[in-house]
Structures are given as C-alpha cells and as structure tokens.
Amino acid sequence: MTEHLMSIADYLVAAPELALLGLICSVLIADLFIDDEHRVLTFWLSILSLGIMLIVIHWSAPDGRNVIFSGSYVSDPLSNILKMAAVIFVAIAFLYSRDYLRANEIHRGEFYLLGLIGLLGMMIMMSANSMLTMYLGLETLALSMYALVAIDRHNVTSAESAMKYFILGAIASGCLLYGISWVYGVTGSLQFHEIAAAISADASLNSLPMWFGLAFLIVGIAFKFGAVPFHMWLPDVYQGARTPVTLYLATAPKLAALALFLRVLVDGLGGLHDTWAAMIMVIAVLSLLVGNFVAIAQTNLKRMLGYSTIAHVGFIMLALFVGTEQGNAAALFYTLTYVVAAAAAFGMIILLSRRGYEAENIADFKGLNARSPWFALMMMFVMFSMAGVPPFVGFFAKLNVISAVVDGGYTGLAILMVLASVVGAYYYLRVIWYMYFEAAKDKAILQASTDTRVVLSLNSLAVLGLGIAPGWLLAICIQILA
C-alpha cells in the first residue's frame, strides 16, 4: 500500500511531462481529422496545450527539491523556471510561424507535433537526475529537431541541412553516450547525486579513466550548445532550415542545453571542476573569438545570427567555467535574456518574408524604416540588446557574466570578453545602418496578422523593459541556484 501511495505522489510531481504526453496524443489524433484548409485548428490546439502546460507546471511546482522514480527524476525551482520559459518560447515560435507556413504551403500538423515532442524532450532534460534520463530526453529533442529541419521535403537546401545535422548529431550523441559509460564504469552509478558523492568520498576517482569519460561528455555538451570546435552544423542548419524552424532551434533548446550543462557537470561532476574547467575555458574562448570574427563576413542574416549564437554561447560557458553560484546565476540570466532577443530577431525575418521570398539577407532590411518605422525601431532594440548596448538587457547580461569572471580572478578573460563584444557590435550595427541609412530594396508592405504583430512588438520591447528593470529576473536566477 505504501509503494502504491508513493507511486501516485511520484506521478503528481512528474505531472508536467505526463500531461504534455497526453496533450501530444490528443493533438495528434485531432490533426488526423483536420483537412489542410482548416489546419489552423491544429495551431490553436497546440497553443491551448501549451497554455494548459503553464498551469500544470505552476500547479505541480514543489516548494523545494523532490527526487522521484528511484532517483532518476528531480523537480526543483531550476527545472520549473526552465520549463515555463521553454513552454512560453515554443508558443511564441508557433505564433510567429503560423502565417509563414500558410503562405508557403507547408502549414502541416507535423510542425506543431514535432515542436511539442521536442518540448517534451527538453522538459525531461530539465528534470533529469540520471545520465540515462538525460540522454533519453536529449534524443527525444534531437530526433524531433532533425525532422523539423527537413519539414519542407521539396527544399533541397533544407534536406541537405537536415542530413548534415543528423550525421553530426548522431556522432555527438555517440560521444556523449560513450562518456556516460566511462563515468558509470568509474563511479558505479548513473545518478548525479550518487556520482557527486562517489567523487567526494574517493579522491582516487579523479584519474585518467574519469578524465577520458569527461572529455567525451564535454564533446557532446559542446555540440548541443553549438560551441567551437563543434559548431560546424549550426550556421549551415540556421541558414538551410526554414525560418520558423530556425526560430525554434535558436530559442527553447538553448535552455535545455543549459540544463544539460548544469545537471551533468555542476550537479554530477562539480567535484571535478578543476579538471573540466580548463576544457570549458578553451571552448568558450574559441567560441567567443570565432563567433564574433566570422559573423562580420556574413551577408545572410540567419547565418550571421548563427555565428552570433556561437559568440553568445562563449559568454554563457565562461560564466559556467567560473564554477561559482554567481557565475551559474549569470549564465542562467544570460540564456533567458538571449532567448528573448533571438526570438524577436528571427520573428522579424519571418515578418518581412512572404510567399516565394525569404527576407534572410541583411540587404533585405534596407530602408525598413521607410516601410515600417515601428518594426525598424523594434529590430534596432533587438540588435542593440545583442550588441550589449545599455540600457538594453543584453548589456546587463554581459555585465553580470564579466563581473562573475572578474570576481573569480580571471581579469584577462574579462578584458578579452569586452574586446570581443566591441568586435561583435559591428555586425549588429550594420543591420541598423541598412534599416535607417540605405534606400529600400523592396517596397512591399509588411503583412502579418494582428496577434503576431502585437506579440512581436511586446517581445522586442521586452529587451528594453528587462534592461530598465533587470533586478527581479536576476534575483530569481540567484535564488533558484543558491
């Protein structure tokens, strides 16, 4: 009887994942009976499902930390804030994508279903307390993203990007799984708290076999982040995939990648920080330099934002490299605020696109101020935030990371981060120059539904609002990682 009661309690704690799985099945069955002309019903069912998920996540949130399912699942404040953010950004991706998919005749239920399945994988990763659970969540997310990249089956570029993503992703997943097997062989456990306890109790475990496994784990984690030198897939996939898919890839999965790092390297292998910190520092510095310098040469905006993402990943990993609560909180704050700006940036590309025309080149933004002063202003806000210009939230995100690095005693790294940010400002300001000081290349008027325009405006204004009042979000990040 006690075991039965305990299992019911476990299921209540894991209600978000169970509820999402049920909602996915419901949307899948409903979509079978919806014809192409009424496919928007699948969109609204998906949005309704995400709204229900927000309620379930809030309702099931525990006061502290609950570990269930024989130690393989954890529900804590970190998982709850990441899940809520992931649900919100998946909903934003769906909303921005609806008009684009309809205009290009690829408005299929599979887009929303794969997006929801990917969200399920993210949520499993965010609540994983075991290497095996983490890997299952990661593969659920990865498989859905491979299919999403290739959703336009008649587009050769998308198919090529999906194939490259799949092959490299499979190699990275194999490296991660191989690293997990080595860690299990050394510590005798797959659960993060037991791995941490074994490392703490026996200093001899910090030896060559553990280092070998750790190296493979970092390869897998760096690939999922898109960090150098495991970044080769990211610019090609960002450019080759349809813009709604790129928007999805650039937002919520970054939160899952952060969870992957925090759960595996901080919760599980935090006792080996001095061992893995050097590897993370090299990867982060390379990402910072390669991302910023290569982005300067790009004329395709999606590809430029891809290299920009690599540079931002460098900032996030340097915050995590420090190994302090301040650094971890700065990384969480940076990731959340970056995803806000990325959603708005790709949303603007979707807004300017129309049937048969992709507004994915920087030159396509020429004279935007003459066509739509309001959305030119919104895009300027987003570019300023990504460049780290005050008072936008990107400035405070970078400042928090630099402060954490300086407090950790790495002043040289902090100077490098400032210089890299100055270099990166060039390609963001170039977009603003095209919008305000170049003649319009295309005289077409922006066409989008009212709800998309309103949400995109609020999304863009959020980078200013969070910059003016960043304290509350930073306080939450500090509190949940304390």
C-alpha positions as CSV (number, residue, x, y, z in Angstrom):
1,M,0.0,0.0,0.0
2,T,2.8,2.4,0.8
3,E,4.5,1.7,-2.5
4,H,1.2,2.4,-4.3
5,L,0.8,5.8,-2.5
6,M,4.4,6.7,-3.2
7,S,3.9,6.0,-6.9
8,I,0.9,8.2,-7.0
9,A,2.9,11.0,-5.4
10,D,5.7,10.5,-7.9
11,Y,3.2,10.8,-10.8
12,L,1.9,14.1,-9.3
13,V,5.4,15.5,-9.2
14,A,6.0,14.5,-12.8
15,A,2.6,15.9,-13.9
16,P,4.1,18.3,-16.5
17,E,5.7,15.6,-18.6
18,L,2.7,13.2,-18.2
19,A,0.3,16.0,-19.1
20,L,2.3,17.0,-22.1
21,L,2.5,13.5,-23.4
22,G,-1.3,13.2,-23.1
23,L,-1.8,16.5,-24.9
24,I,0.6,15.5,-27.7
25,C,-1.5,12.3,-28.3
26,S,-4.7,14.4,-28.3
27,V,-3.4,16.9,-30.8
28,L,-2.1,14.0,-33.0
29,I,-5.4,12.3,-33.1
30,A,-7.3,15.6,-33.7
31,D,-5.0,16.5,-36.5
32,L,-5.9,13.3,-38.3
33,F,-9.4,14.6,-38.8
34,I,-8.4,18.2,-39.9
35,D,-8.0,18.9,-43.6
36,D,-5.4,21.3,-45.0
37,E,-7.9,24.2,-45.3
38,H,-8.6,24.1,-41.5
39,R,-5.0,23.3,-40.4
40,V,-5.1,26.4,-38.2
41,L,-7.2,24.3,-35.8
42,T,-4.1,22.3,-35.1
43,F,-2.2,25.5,-34.3
44,W,-4.9,26.6,-31.8
45,L,-5.0,23.1,-30.2
46,S,-1.2,23.3,-29.8
47,I,-1.4,26.8,-28.3
48,L,-4.2,25.6,-25.9
49,S,-2.0,22.6,-24.9
50,L,0.9,25.0,-24.1
51,G,-1.4,27.2,-22.0
52,I,-2.5,24.1,-20.1
53,M,1.1,23.2,-19.6
54,L,1.9,26.5,-17.9
55,I,-1.0,25.9,-15.5
56,V,0.2,22.3,-14.8
57,I,3.9,23.3,-14.3
58,H,2.8,26.1,-11.8
59,W,0.4,23.8,-10.0
60,S,2.9,20.9,-9.6
61,A,5.8,23.1,-8.6
62,P,7.2,21.9,-5.3
63,D,8.5,24.1,-2.5
64,G,11.9,22.5,-2.5
65,R,13.7,19.7,-4.3
66,N,11.9,16.4,-4.9
67,V,13.8,13.3,-6.3
68,I,11.5,10.6,-7.5
69,F,11.4,7.5,-9.7
70,S,14.2,5.8,-7.9
71,G,16.4,8.8,-8.2
72,S,16.1,9.4,-12.0
73,Y,13.9,12.5,-11.9
74,V,14.2,15.7,-10.0
75,S,11.7,18.6,-9.6
76,D,13.2,21.7,-8.2
77,P,13.0,25.5,-8.8
78,L,15.6,25.4,-11.6
79,S,13.6,22.8,-13.6
80,N,10.4,24.7,-13.1
81,I,11.7,28.1,-14.3
82,L,13.3,26.5,-17.3
83,K,10.2,24.5,-18.2
84,M,8.0,27.6,-18.0
85,A,10.4,29.6,-20.2
86,A,10.6,26.7,-22.7
87,V,6.8,26.5,-23.0
88,I,6.5,30.3,-23.5
89,F,9.1,30.4,-26.2
90,V,7.7,27.3,-28.0
91,A,4.3,29.1,-28.0
92,I,6.0,32.3,-29.4
93,A,7.7,30.2,-32.2
94,F,4.3,28.6,-33.1
95,L,2.6,32.0,-33.3
96,Y,5.3,33.7,-35.4
97,S,5.4,30.7,-37.7
98,R,1.7,30.3,-38.5
99,D,1.4,32.9,-41.2
100,Y,4.7,32.0,-42.8
101,L,3.8,28.3,-43.0
102,R,0.4,29.1,-44.6
103,A,1.9,31.5,-47.1
104,N,4.5,28.9,-48.2
105,E,2.0,26.0,-48.3
106,I,3.9,24.0,-45.7
107,H,1.3,24.5,-42.9
108,R,1.2,20.9,-41.7
109,G,0.3,19.5,-38.3
110,E,3.7,17.8,-38.1
111,F,5.3,21.2,-37.4
112,Y,3.4,21.7,-34.2
113,L,3.5,18.0,-33.2
114,L,7.3,17.8,-33.6
115,G,7.6,21.1,-31.7
116,L,5.6,19.6,-28.8
117,I,7.6,16.4,-28.9
118,G,10.8,18.4,-28.8
119,L,9.4,20.3,-25.8
120,L,8.8,17.0,-24.1
121,G,12.4,16.1,-24.6
122,M,13.5,19.5,-23.2
123,M,11.4,19.0,-20.1
124,I,12.8,15.6,-19.5
125,M,16.4,17.0,-19.7
126,M,15.5,19.8,-17.3
127,S,14.3,17.3,-14.7
128,A,16.8,14.6,-15.3
129,N,18.7,13.3,-12.2
130,S,20.3,10.5,-14.1
131,M,22.7,10.2,-17.0
132,L,20.3,7.8,-18.7
133,T,17.2,10.0,-18.2
134,M,19.2,13.0,-19.5
135,Y,20.2,11.0,-22.6
136,L,16.7,9.9,-23.3
137,G,15.4,13.5,-23.1
138,L,18.3,14.7,-25.3
139,E,17.5,12.1,-28.0
140,T,13.8,12.9,-27.9
141,L,14.6,16.5,-28.6
142,A,17.3,15.8,-31.2
143,L,15.1,13.4,-33.3
144,S,12.2,15.9,-33.4
145,M,14.7,18.7,-34.5
146,Y,16.1,16.5,-37.3
147,A,12.6,16.1,-38.7
148,L,11.8,19.8,-38.2
149,V,14.8,20.9,-40.2
150,A,13.7,18.7,-43.1
151,I,9.9,19.5,-42.9
152,D,9.9,21.2,-46.3
153,R,10.6,18.0,-48.1
154,H,10.7,19.7,-51.5
155,N,13.5,22.1,-50.5
156,V,17.0,20.7,-51.4
157,T,18.8,23.1,-49.0
158,S,16.6,22.0,-46.1
159,A,17.2,18.4,-46.8
160,E,20.9,18.9,-47.0
161,S,21.0,20.8,-43.7
162,A,18.9,18.1,-42.1
163,M,21.2,15.3,-43.3
164,K,24.3,17.2,-42.0
165,Y,22.6,17.9,-38.7
166,F,21.6,14.3,-38.3
167,I,25.0,12.8,-39.1
168,L,26.9,15.2,-36.9
169,G,24.2,15.0,-34.2
170,A,24.5,11.2,-34.2
171,I,28.3,11.4,-33.7
172,A,27.9,13.8,-30.8
173,S,25.2,11.6,-29.2
174,G,27.6,8.7,-29.5
175,C,30.4,10.6,-27.9
176,L,28.0,11.6,-25.0
177,L,26.9,8.0,-24.5
178,Y,30.4,6.8,-24.6
179,G,31.4,9.3,-22.0
180,I,28.4,8.3,-19.8
181,S,29.6,4.6,-20.0
182,W,33.1,5.6,-18.8
183,V,31.7,7.7,-15.9
184,Y,29.4,4.8,-14.9
185,G,32.4,2.4,-15.1
186,V,34.4,4.6,-12.7
187,T,31.7,5.6,-10.2
188,G,29.3,2.7,-10.5
189,S,26.3,5.0,-10.8
190,L,24.3,6.9,-13.3
191,Q,22.5,9.3,-10.9
192,F,24.0,12.7,-10.5
193,H,23.9,12.9,-6.7
194,E,25.5,9.4,-6.3
195,I,28.2,10.3,-8.8
196,A,28.9,13.5,-6.9
197,A,29.0,11.6,-3.6
198,A,31.4,8.9,-5.0
199,I,33.8,11.6,-6.3
200,S,33.7,13.4,-2.9
201,A,34.3,10.2,-1.0
202,D,37.1,8.8,-3.1
203,A,39.7,11.2,-4.5
204,S,41.4,8.4,-6.5
205,L,38.4,8.5,-8.9
206,N,39.9,11.8,-10.3
207,S,42.2,9.8,-12.6
208,L,42.7,9.0,-16.3
209,P,39.6,6.9,-16.8
210,M,37.4,9.6,-15.4
211,W,39.2,12.3,-17.5
212,F,38.7,10.2,-20.6
213,G,34.9,9.9,-20.0
214,L,34.7,13.6,-19.1
215,A,36.3,14.6,-22.4
216,F,33.6,12.7,-24.3
217,L,30.9,14.2,-22.2
218,I,32.1,17.7,-22.9
219,V,32.2,17.0,-26.6
220,G,28.5,16.1,-26.5
221,I,27.6,19.1,-24.4
222,A,29.6,21.5,-26.6
223,F,27.9,20.1,-29.7
224,K,24.4,20.7,-28.2
225,F,25.4,24.3,-27.3
226,G,27.0,24.8,-30.8
227,A,30.3,25.8,-29.3
228,V,33.6,25.8,-31.2
229,P,35.1,23.5,-32.4
230,F,31.8,21.5,-32.5
231,H,29.9,24.3,-34.2
232,M,30.1,23.3,-37.8
233,W,26.5,22.3,-38.0
234,L,25.0,25.4,-36.5
235,P,25.4,28.1,-39.3
236,D,24.5,25.7,-42.0
237,V,21.4,24.5,-40.3
238,Y,20.3,28.0,-39.3
239,Q,20.6,29.1,-42.9
240,G,19.3,26.0,-44.6
241,A,16.3,25.3,-42.4
242,R,13.0,27.2,-43.0
243,T,13.0,30.4,-40.8
244,P,10.3,29.1,-38.4
245,V,12.4,26.0,-37.8
246,T,15.5,28.2,-37.2
247,L,13.5,30.3,-34.8
248,Y,12.5,27.1,-32.8
249,L,16.1,25.9,-32.8
250,A,17.5,29.2,-31.7
251,T,15.3,29.6,-28.6
252,A,13.9,26.9,-26.3
253,P,16.6,24.2,-27.0
254,K,19.2,26.7,-25.6
255,L,17.5,26.4,-22.3
256,A,17.7,22.6,-22.5
257,A,21.5,22.8,-23.3
258,L,22.0,24.9,-20.2
259,A,20.1,22.3,-18.2
260,L,22.4,19.6,-19.7
261,F,25.5,21.5,-18.5
262,L,24.2,22.3,-15.1
263,R,22.9,18.8,-14.4
264,V,25.9,16.8,-15.7
265,L,28.9,19.0,-15.0
266,V,27.7,21.0,-12.0
267,D,25.4,18.6,-10.1
268,G,27.1,15.4,-11.1
269,L,30.7,16.3,-11.7
270,G,31.0,19.5,-9.8
271,G,33.7,17.9,-7.6
272,L,35.9,17.7,-10.7
273,H,35.5,21.4,-11.5
274,D,39.3,22.0,-11.6
275,T,39.6,19.1,-14.1
276,W,36.9,20.2,-16.6
277,A,37.2,23.9,-16.2
278,A,40.3,24.2,-18.4
279,M,38.5,22.4,-21.3
280,I,35.4,24.6,-20.9
281,M,37.6,27.7,-20.9
282,V,39.3,26.8,-24.1
283,I,36.0,26.0,-25.8
284,A,34.4,29.2,-24.6
285,V,37.2,31.5,-25.7
286,L,37.3,29.9,-29.1
287,S,33.5,30.3,-29.4
288,L,33.8,33.9,-28.4
289,L,36.5,34.7,-31.0
290,V,35.3,32.6,-33.9
291,G,31.7,33.5,-33.5
292,N,32.3,37.3,-33.5
293,F,35.0,37.5,-36.2
294,V,33.4,35.1,-38.7
295,A,30.0,36.8,-38.2
296,I,31.5,40.0,-39.7
297,A,31.9,38.4,-43.1
298,Q,28.3,37.1,-43.3
299,T,25.7,38.7,-45.7
300,N,23.0,36.2,-44.8
301,L,21.2,37.4,-41.6
302,K,20.3,33.9,-40.5
303,R,23.9,32.7,-40.9
304,M,25.1,35.9,-39.1
305,L,22.8,35.2,-36.2
306,G,24.1,31.6,-36.2
307,Y,27.7,32.8,-35.7
308,S,26.3,35.3,-33.2
309,T,24.8,32.5,-31.3
310,I,28.2,30.8,-31.1
311,A,29.7,34.0,-29.6
312,H,26.9,34.2,-27.0
313,V,27.5,30.6,-26.1
314,G,31.1,31.6,-25.3
315,F,29.7,34.1,-22.8
316,I,27.4,31.5,-21.2
317,M,30.2,28.9,-20.9
318,L,32.6,31.4,-19.4
319,A,30.1,32.2,-16.7
320,L,29.7,28.5,-16.0
321,F,33.5,28.0,-16.2
322,V,34.0,30.1,-13.1
323,G,32.2,27.5,-11.0
324,T,30.5,29.8,-8.5
325,E,26.9,30.4,-7.7
326,Q,27.3,34.0,-9.1
327,G,28.6,32.6,-12.4
328,N,25.8,30.0,-12.7
329,A,23.2,32.6,-12.0
330,A,24.8,34.9,-14.6
331,A,24.7,32.1,-17.1
332,L,21.0,31.4,-16.5
333,F,20.1,35.1,-16.7
334,Y,22.2,35.4,-19.9
335,T,20.5,32.4,-21.5
336,L,17.0,33.6,-20.7
337,T,17.6,37.1,-22.0
338,Y,19.4,35.9,-25.1
339,V,16.5,33.7,-26.0
340,V,14.1,36.7,-25.7
341,A,16.3,38.6,-28.2
342,A,16.8,35.7,-30.5
343,A,13.0,35.0,-30.7
344,A,12.4,38.7,-31.7
345,A,15.3,38.7,-34.3
346,F,14.0,35.6,-36.1
347,G,10.5,36.8,-35.7
348,M,11.4,40.0,-37.7
349,I,12.9,37.8,-40.5
350,I,9.6,35.9,-40.7
351,L,7.6,39.2,-40.6
352,L,9.5,40.5,-43.7
353,S,9.2,37.2,-45.6
354,R,6.3,36.3,-47.8
355,R,5.3,33.7,-50.4
356,G,8.3,32.9,-52.6
357,Y,10.5,35.4,-50.8
358,E,12.8,34.9,-47.9
359,A,14.0,38.1,-46.2
360,E,17.1,36.4,-44.8
361,N,19.8,38.6,-46.2
362,I,21.0,41.7,-44.4
363,A,20.3,43.7,-47.6
364,D,16.7,42.7,-47.4
365,F,16.4,45.1,-44.4
366,K,17.4,48.1,-46.4
367,G,15.1,51.0,-45.9
368,L,12.9,49.2,-43.4
369,N,12.4,52.5,-41.6
370,A,10.7,53.9,-44.7
371,R,8.3,50.9,-44.9
372,S,7.6,50.4,-41.2
373,P,9.2,52.8,-38.7
374,W,7.7,50.9,-35.8
375,F,9.3,47.5,-36.6
376,A,12.5,49.1,-37.7
377,L,12.6,50.5,-34.2
378,M,11.8,47.1,-32.7
379,M,14.6,45.5,-34.7
380,M,17.0,48.2,-33.6
381,F,16.1,47.4,-30.0
382,V,16.9,43.8,-30.6
383,M,20.3,44.5,-32.3
384,F,21.3,46.9,-29.6
385,S,20.5,44.3,-26.9
386,M,22.5,41.6,-28.7
387,A,25.4,44.0,-29.1
388,G,25.3,44.8,-25.4
389,V,24.4,48.5,-25.6
390,P,22.8,50.0,-22.5
391,P,20.1,50.3,-21.3
392,F,19.0,47.1,-23.1
393,V,19.1,43.8,-21.3
394,G,22.0,42.4,-23.3
395,F,24.2,44.9,-21.7
396,F,23.3,43.8,-18.2
397,A,23.6,40.1,-19.2
398,K,27.1,40.6,-20.4
399,L,28.0,42.8,-17.4
400,N,26.9,40.1,-15.0
401,V,29.0,37.5,-16.7
402,I,32.0,39.7,-16.9
403,S,31.6,40.6,-13.2
404,A,31.4,36.9,-12.3
405,V,34.6,36.2,-14.3
406,V,36.4,39.1,-12.6
407,D,35.3,38.0,-9.2
408,G,36.6,34.6,-10.0
409,G,40.0,36.1,-10.5
410,Y,40.2,35.9,-14.3
411,T,40.7,39.6,-15.2
412,G,42.4,38.7,-18.5
413,L,39.4,36.7,-19.7
414,A,37.1,39.6,-18.8
415,I,39.2,42.0,-20.9
416,L,39.0,39.6,-23.8
417,M,35.2,39.4,-23.4
418,V,35.0,43.2,-23.6
419,L,37.1,43.4,-26.7
420,A,35.2,40.6,-28.4
421,S,31.9,42.4,-27.6
422,V,33.3,45.5,-29.3
423,V,34.1,43.5,-32.4
424,G,30.7,41.9,-32.3
425,A,28.9,45.3,-32.2
426,Y,30.0,46.0,-35.8
427,Y,27.8,43.4,-37.4
428,Y,24.8,44.3,-35.3
429,L,25.1,48.0,-36.0
430,R,25.5,47.2,-39.7
431,V,21.9,45.9,-39.7
432,I,20.7,49.1,-38.1
433,W,22.6,51.1,-40.8
434,Y,20.9,49.3,-43.5
435,M,17.5,49.9,-42.0
436,Y,17.9,53.6,-41.5
437,F,20.5,54.9,-43.9
438,E,20.1,52.7,-47.1
439,A,17.4,53.1,-49.7
440,A,14.7,50.4,-49.7
441,K,15.4,47.4,-51.9
442,D,11.9,46.2,-51.6
443,K,8.8,48.4,-51.5
444,A,6.5,45.6,-50.2
445,I,4.4,46.4,-47.2
446,L,4.7,44.1,-44.2
447,Q,1.9,41.7,-43.9
448,A,1.1,39.7,-40.8
449,S,-1.8,39.0,-38.5
450,T,-2.6,41.4,-35.7
451,D,-1.8,39.0,-32.9
452,T,1.7,38.3,-34.5
453,R,2.4,42.0,-34.7
454,V,1.4,42.6,-31.1
455,V,3.4,39.7,-29.7
456,L,6.4,40.5,-31.8
457,S,6.2,44.1,-30.6
458,L,6.0,43.0,-26.9
459,N,8.8,40.6,-27.5
460,S,11.0,43.3,-28.8
461,L,10.0,45.8,-26.1
462,A,10.9,43.2,-23.5
463,V,14.6,43.6,-24.3
464,L,14.2,47.2,-23.3
465,G,11.9,46.6,-20.3
466,L,14.2,43.9,-18.9
467,G,17.2,46.2,-19.4
468,I,15.5,49.0,-17.4
469,A,14.4,46.7,-14.6
470,P,16.7,43.6,-14.7
471,G,16.8,43.1,-10.9
472,W,13.7,40.9,-10.5
473,L,14.8,38.3,-13.0
474,L,18.4,38.3,-11.8
475,A,17.1,37.8,-8.2
476,I,15.1,34.8,-9.3
477,C,18.1,33.3,-11.1
478,I,20.3,33.8,-8.0
479,Q,17.6,32.4,-5.7
480,I,17.0,29.2,-7.6
481,L,20.7,28.4,-7.9
482,A,21.7,29.4,-4.4
